[in-house]
């Protein structure tokens, strides 16, 4: 059973942090994508504002995103709640354990970092949750045997943003 919690209750899942973004990933035979190895480096904000140390800017699904200073990303945590089972054939999240401790990883270095850290598939049953440090290198293949794979991802931050920037929130 999945229970919906108020945003302030979600903060109790990761003490000292508040939920700042929620995304529902819905992979299926009709929507079966792959993502190469990468770090999540952007945050969703309510509106664009020029603040020193924040940039570049982008727009994703109509929402402004910005790359903050790495220190903010390093203190963020992500919870992925699995609404469907994810086995090895259903495009599990792949992580490079320990890569979150290496700071910002340049694109040309990603393959060697993954080779050094190894790759781990995050298999899950319905209702399982994974918690990880936001800057971890991660990837996802297209599903080998496509079927529904819904994951609710909630990002948490311990930081307030400098005014006039504000977290988008959930």
Secondary structure, DSSP 8 states (H G I E B T S, - for coil): ------HHHHGGGSTT-EEEEEEEEEE-SSS---EEEE---EEEBSS----TT---EEEETTEEEEE--HHHHHT-EEEEEESS-B-TTS--EEE-TTGGGG-S--GGGHHHHHHHH--EEE-B-TT-EEEEETT--EEE---TT---EEEEEEEEES----TT--B---
